[in-house]
Amino acid sequence: MNTAEFTVFLVLFLLVTVLGFVASRWRRGDLNQLEEWGLAGRRFGTLITWFLVGGDLYTAYTFIAVPALVYGAGAFGFFAVPYTIIIYPFAFLVLPRLWAVCKKHDYITASDFVRGRFDSHGLALAVAVTGILATMPYIALQLVGMQAVFQTMGLTGATELGKDLPLIVAFVILALYTYTGGLRAPALVAIVKDSLIYITIIVALAVIPGQLGGFGHIFQVAAAHKKAVILPPALLPAYSTLALGSAFALFFYPHSVTGVLSAKSGDVIRKNTIFLPLYSLLLGVL
């Protein structure tokens, strides 16, 4: 076990756990009401919404999956940068209107909106099931990312149960404080998590290139492997459709819709679509 890494992780894990359970008392509301539990009463301002939505969209996928794809497949993996930029002008125009309609009619989920708009319980059910199925691999990716971190620290275990035990403990604690605090818990935790993301990437940007001979040397080496920097023409249709399809899907994920609907006004959402590309800048660096 790497003692230094484990100590840092343990301190941060305890901090996040405490914040998660304290969240139920933050900006108090009747958590027996679904709107208070699921959307924090629609009272989040610009900063909290920015952290929450950013934390929802940029996760282990950002740190592990995209860089791994670029490492393994080359320039094709860069689709993740344009698709997060394409969506924000669309979101700027559409999401404030969605928020206003949901606020007026007390809709809490995308399924509620679909049921009210089209008067179809079947279509609403299809949207709900699709959202759940689409989110499951997304959640699985987060768990795989956590497991990779545990293994890096040396928490491997002698048996299969031993390998999975840290992951199970972390998941149970997360589930418990989300159950008790509703959306307030991930919102409060997102402030810490996103701050750590920015700090980590800034430090990595300052340290890693120097360890590898500087950016000039890095790109010189990459140029020797054309797939690392140049997208083959045969992959252009796949690259374009993957970026465009991912952009249109991004804010239809249940956790994305929830973050948007928790805002206190349409102006908060517009401001977020202006500043959320900062996360895309970090993704490009990674």
Backbone torsions as a table, in degrees:
resi	resn	phi	psi	omega
1	MET	NA	135.9	174.8
2	ASN	-82.1	104.8	-172.6
3	THR	-61.9	-43.3	-178.0
4	ALA	-63.7	-47.2	179.7
5	GLU	-62.2	-44.2	-178.0
6	PHE	-64.5	-37.3	179.9
7	THR	-64.9	-45.7	177.6
8	VAL	-61.0	-46.0	179.5
9	PHE	-60.2	-45.1	-176.8
10	LEU	-63.1	-42.5	179.0
11	VAL	-61.9	-46.9	-179.4
12	LEU	-67.1	-38.2	179.6
13	PHE	-63.7	-42.4	177.6
14	LEU	-64.8	-40.5	178.3
15	LEU	-61.1	-47.3	-179.9
16	VAL	-64.6	-39.6	179.7
17	THR	-63.0	-46.5	178.3
18	VAL	-60.8	-45.6	179.1
19	LEU	-61.0	-39.7	-180.0
20	GLY	-60.2	-42.3	-179.0
21	PHE	-79.5	-28.3	176.9
22	VAL	-71.5	-23.7	-174.0
23	ALA	-57.4	-28.7	-179.4
24	SER	-63.7	-20.9	178.8
25	ARG	-100.1	-1.7	-178.8
26	TRP	-86.7	126.5	-176.9
27	ARG	51.2	62.0	-170.5
28	ARG	-50.1	141.5	174.0
29	GLY	-156.4	169.5	179.4
30	ASP	-78.5	99.3	-176.4
31	LEU	-71.4	-4.6	172.8
32	ASN	-76.5	-15.7	175.2
33	GLN	-86.9	129.8	-174.2
34	LEU	-60.7	-36.0	179.8
35	GLU	-65.6	-36.8	178.6
36	GLU	-71.6	-41.1	-177.9
37	TRP	-73.2	-45.5	-172.9
38	GLY	-86.6	-26.2	-176.4
39	LEU	-128.9	9.8	-180.0
40	ALA	54.5	34.4	177.3
41	GLY	70.6	13.4	-177.7
42	ARG	54.0	50.6	-175.5
43	ARG	-122.9	9.4	-177.3
44	PHE	-77.1	134.7	177.5
45	GLY	-85.2	-169.7	-173.7
46	THR	-60.8	-48.1	-174.0
47	LEU	-67.1	-48.0	-179.2
48	ILE	-63.1	-42.7	179.4
49	THR	-63.4	-38.1	179.4
50	TRP	-62.9	-45.7	177.7
51	PHE	-64.5	-43.0	-175.7
52	LEU	-66.0	-51.9	-178.6
53	VAL	-66.5	-41.9	177.7
54	GLY	-61.7	-41.7	178.3
55	GLY	-66.6	-30.5	177.4
56	ASP	-71.2	-38.4	-171.6
57	LEU	-88.7	-29.5	-175.2
58	TYR	-116.3	102.0	-170.1
59	THR	-131.3	-143.6	176.4
60	ALA	-60.5	-27.7	173.2
61	TYR	-55.0	-42.3	-177.9
62	THR	-69.5	-45.5	-173.7
63	PHE	-78.0	-35.9	-169.0
64	ILE	-115.5	-52.5	-170.5
65	ALA	-67.9	-48.7	-177.3
66	VAL	-66.8	-49.5	176.3
67	PRO	-59.4	-35.9	178.9
68	ALA	-66.2	-38.4	177.7
69	LEU	-65.2	-42.6	178.0
70	VAL	-63.3	-41.4	178.9
71	TYR	-63.1	-40.4	-175.6
72	GLY	-85.7	-36.5	-173.3
73	ALA	-114.1	-6.1	178.1
74	GLY	81.3	-144.3	-170.8
75	ALA	-60.4	-22.4	179.6
76	PHE	-56.1	-33.4	-178.0
77	GLY	-67.9	-13.3	-179.3
78	PHE	-74.7	-1.6	176.9
79	PHE	-56.2	-25.4	-176.5
80	ALA	-67.6	-22.3	-179.8
81	VAL	-78.4	-53.2	-180.0
82	PRO	-65.9	-32.8	-175.9
83	TYR	-67.7	-32.0	177.3
84	THR	-75.6	-16.0	176.8
85	ILE	-89.6	-38.2	-179.9
86	ILE	-57.8	-38.6	-170.2
87	ILE	-74.0	-26.2	-170.9
88	TYR	-67.9	-40.1	173.9
89	PRO	-60.7	-40.1	176.3
90	PHE	-61.5	-45.4	179.8
91	ALA	-64.1	-37.1	179.3
92	PHE	-57.7	-37.8	-177.0
93	LEU	-85.3	-38.8	-168.9
94	VAL	-93.6	-43.5	-170.4
95	LEU	-65.6	-36.6	176.1
96	PRO	-60.4	-35.8	177.2
97	ARG	-67.7	-43.2	176.7
98	LEU	-58.5	-44.3	179.6
99	TRP	-60.3	-43.6	-177.3
100	ALA	-63.0	-42.6	179.4
101	VAL	-66.3	-44.1	-179.8
102	CYS	-65.8	-37.7	177.4
103	LYS	-64.2	-45.4	-177.8
104	LYS	-62.0	-40.1	-173.9
105	HIS	-103.8	8.6	179.2
106	ASP	60.7	36.0	174.4
107	TYR	-78.7	137.0	-177.3
108	ILE	-108.8	-28.4	-178.8
109	THR	-127.4	169.6	175.1
110	ALA	-62.4	-33.8	178.5
111	SER	-64.4	-39.2	176.2
112	ASP	-59.4	-43.6	179.9
113	PHE	-62.1	-46.5	-178.8
114	VAL	-63.2	-41.5	179.6
115	ARG	-63.3	-42.3	179.6
116	GLY	-71.2	-38.1	-176.2
117	ARG	-73.1	-40.6	-173.5
118	PHE	-110.4	-1.9	178.3
119	ASP	52.4	46.6	-178.1
120	SER	-136.1	111.5	177.3
121	HIS	-68.9	-34.3	179.7
122	GLY	-64.6	-44.1	179.1
123	LEU	-66.8	-38.9	177.4
124	ALA	-62.7	-41.0	177.8
125	LEU	-64.3	-41.1	179.1
126	ALA	-62.0	-40.6	178.6
127	VAL	-64.9	-42.5	179.9
128	ALA	-63.4	-46.9	-178.9
129	VAL	-64.9	-41.9	178.1
130	THR	-60.5	-42.1	178.7
131	GLY	-61.9	-41.1	179.3
132	ILE	-65.7	-47.7	-178.3
133	LEU	-63.9	-37.6	-179.9
134	ALA	-70.7	-29.4	-177.5
135	THR	-81.5	-25.1	-176.8
136	MET	-59.0	-48.7	176.9
137	PRO	-66.3	-28.3	177.2
138	TYR	-64.8	-44.2	177.0
139	ILE	-65.4	-41.3	179.5
140	ALA	-59.0	-37.7	178.6
141	LEU	-63.3	-39.1	177.9
142	GLN	-63.5	-40.6	-179.8
143	LEU	-66.5	-40.6	177.1
144	VAL	-63.1	-40.0	177.9
145	GLY	-62.8	-43.1	177.6
146	MET	-62.8	-40.8	-179.5
147	GLN	-64.1	-37.3	177.4
148	ALA	-62.9	-39.2	178.2
149	VAL	-65.3	-44.3	179.3
150	PHE	-60.3	-43.0	-178.8
151	GLN	-65.9	-36.7	177.9
152	THR	-63.1	-35.1	178.9
153	MET	-77.1	-13.5	179.9
154	GLY	101.8	8.4	178.1
155	LEU	-86.3	71.4	-174.5
156	THR	-97.1	-34.3	179.9
157	GLY	76.5	154.4	-177.8
158	ALA	-87.8	-19.9	-179.2
159	THR	-125.0	173.3	178.2
160	GLU	-63.0	-40.0	177.3
161	LEU	-64.4	-40.0	178.8
162	GLY	-62.6	-36.2	178.3
163	LYS	-67.9	-36.1	-175.2
164	ASP	-89.7	-14.9	-174.0
165	LEU	-57.9	-48.4	178.3
166	PRO	-58.0	-37.4	179.1
167	LEU	-66.2	-42.4	179.3
168	ILE	-62.7	-45.7	179.5
169	VAL	-60.1	-47.2	-179.4
170	ALA	-61.7	-42.6	-178.5
171	PHE	-66.3	-41.7	-179.7
172	VAL	-63.4	-43.8	179.5
173	ILE	-63.6	-43.3	177.8
174	LEU	-60.1	-44.7	-179.4
175	ALA	-63.0	-39.7	-178.1
176	LEU	-66.8	-45.9	-177.5
177	TYR	-75.3	-23.7	172.9
178	THR	-71.2	-38.7	178.2
179	TYR	-63.4	-41.6	-176.4
180	THR	-80.0	-31.1	-175.0
181	GLY	-108.0	-7.8	-178.2
182	GLY	63.3	-147.4	-176.9
183	LEU	-67.4	-21.1	179.2
184	ARG	-59.6	-34.9	-177.6
185	ALA	-64.1	-56.7	178.6
186	PRO	-63.6	-27.5	178.2
187	ALA	-66.9	-44.4	179.8
188	LEU	-68.7	-41.5	179.1
189	VAL	-65.9	-33.9	-178.3
190	ALA	-61.0	-31.7	178.7
191	ILE	-60.6	-46.0	179.0
192	VAL	-68.4	-47.0	-175.3
193	LYS	-62.3	-46.3	-177.7
194	ASP	-68.2	-35.4	176.2
195	SER	-62.0	-40.3	177.8
196	LEU	-65.9	-35.5	177.4
197	ILE	-60.6	-48.2	-178.7
198	TYR	-63.3	-44.2	-179.8
199	ILE	-62.2	-45.0	-178.2
200	THR	-60.7	-45.8	-176.3
201	ILE	-70.4	-38.2	177.5
202	ILE	-63.1	-44.4	178.5
203	VAL	-64.7	-43.4	179.2
204	ALA	-61.0	-40.8	-179.6
205	LEU	-65.1	-31.6	-179.3
206	ALA	-81.6	-30.5	-171.0
207	VAL	-100.6	-49.5	-169.5
208	ILE	-62.1	-46.9	179.7
209	PRO	-56.1	-37.9	177.9
210	GLY	-63.4	-33.4	178.5
211	GLN	-72.5	-20.8	-175.9
212	LEU	-108.2	14.1	176.0
213	GLY	90.4	11.4	177.5
214	GLY	92.3	164.6	-177.0
215	PHE	-63.7	-36.6	179.9
216	GLY	-58.2	-45.6	180.0
217	HIS	-67.7	-38.8	-179.4
218	ILE	-59.7	-48.2	-177.6
219	PHE	-73.3	-27.8	176.1
220	GLN	-64.7	-43.8	177.6
221	VAL	-66.8	-41.4	-179.4
222	ALA	-63.3	-35.2	-178.4
223	ALA	-63.0	-24.0	178.5
224	ALA	-70.1	-18.7	177.4
225	HIS	-115.7	91.8	-168.9
226	LYS	-56.9	-32.8	-178.4
227	LYS	-64.6	-19.2	-178.9
228	ALA	-74.4	-25.1	-174.3
229	VAL	-126.4	-16.3	-177.0
230	ILE	-123.7	129.9	179.0
231	LEU	-83.0	123.1	177.7
232	PRO	-60.5	138.5	-178.6
233	PRO	-53.6	-33.4	-179.0
234	ALA	-63.7	-22.5	-178.0
235	LEU	-93.6	-2.5	-177.2
236	LEU	-58.7	-45.9	178.3
237	PRO	-61.4	-42.8	180.0
238	ALA	-65.4	-41.7	179.3
239	TYR	-60.9	-47.4	-176.3
240	SER	-66.2	-46.1	-178.0
241	THR	-69.4	-34.1	177.7
242	LEU	-66.3	-42.8	178.5
243	ALA	-64.8	-45.2	-177.3
244	LEU	-68.8	-44.3	179.1
245	GLY	-63.9	-39.8	178.0
246	SER	-65.0	-37.2	179.4
247	ALA	-63.6	-47.2	-178.8
248	PHE	-66.8	-28.1	-177.1
249	ALA	-82.8	-21.9	-166.4
250	LEU	-54.6	-49.7	-175.4
251	PHE	-91.3	11.2	171.1
252	PHE	-97.1	-8.5	173.0
253	TYR	-63.2	139.2	-178.0
254	PRO	-54.4	-41.1	-177.5
255	HIS	-69.4	-28.8	177.1
256	SER	-71.6	-44.7	178.9
257	VAL	-61.2	-41.5	179.9
258	THR	-60.3	-45.3	178.5
259	GLY	-60.2	-40.3	-179.9
260	VAL	-67.9	-45.6	-176.0
261	LEU	-71.7	-13.0	178.2
262	SER	-82.1	-8.2	179.1
263	ALA	-66.9	155.5	-176.8
264	LYS	-89.0	-8.8	179.0
265	SER	-163.5	165.1	175.3
266	GLY	-66.1	-32.2	178.7
267	ASP	-63.6	-35.9	176.7
268	VAL	-60.1	-41.2	-179.9
269	ILE	-66.9	-42.1	179.1
270	ARG	-61.4	-44.0	179.3
271	LYS	-62.8	-36.1	179.6
272	ASN	-67.1	-39.1	178.9
273	THR	-67.2	-20.6	176.1
274	ILE	-77.7	-39.7	-172.9
275	PHE	-97.9	-17.1	179.9
276	LEU	-62.3	-28.0	175.9
277	PRO	-58.1	-14.3	174.2
278	LEU	-58.9	-34.8	177.0
279	TYR	-66.7	-35.8	178.2
280	SER	-64.8	-34.6	176.2
281	LEU	-61.1	-43.8	177.9
282	LEU	-64.3	-38.6	179.1
283	LEU	-61.7	-41.1	177.6
284	GLY	-61.1	-40.1	178.1
285	VAL	-62.6	-44.0	179.2
286	LEU	-62.1	NA	NA
